[in-house]
C-alpha cells in the first residue's frame, strides 16, 4: 500500500491569487517563449527595474519629509 499524498500548498502558492499549478504553467510558458539562455538576462533586467523603482519611491518619500527653506528677501 502507498503512503498518503501530501497535499499541502507550496509556500509560493497564493501569490497574486494563483495556485501552484497556475504558477508552474506560467513558468513553462515563459520558458517556451524566451528560452533558457535569455532567462538570466530577463531576470537581471527585471531585478534592476524593481531596484530603480524602489530607489525612486524612497527618494520621493524623502523629498516630501524635508521642509522647504524659507527664503528671505534681504529687505527689512
Secondary structure as the mmCIF struct_conf table of DSSP 4:
data_model
#
loop_
_struct_conf.conf_type_id
_struct_conf.id
_struct_conf.beg_label_comp_id
_struct_conf.beg_label_asym_id
_struct_conf.beg_label_seq_id
_struct_conf.end_label_comp_id
_struct_conf.end_label_asym_id
_struct_conf.end_label_seq_id
HELX_LH_PP_P HELX_LH_PP_P1 UNK A 2 UNK A 5
HELX_LH_PP_P HELX_LH_PP_P2 UNK A 8 UNK A 10
TURN_TY1_P TURN_TY1_P1 UNK A 11 UNK A 14
HELX_RH_3T_P HELX_RH_3T_P1 UNK A 15 UNK A 17
HELX_RH_AL_P HELX_RH_AL_P1 UNK A 20 UNK A 65
BEND BEND1 UNK A 66 UNK A 66
HELX_LH_PP_P HELX_LH_PP_P3 UNK A 67 UNK A 72
BEND BEND2 UNK A 74 UNK A 74
#
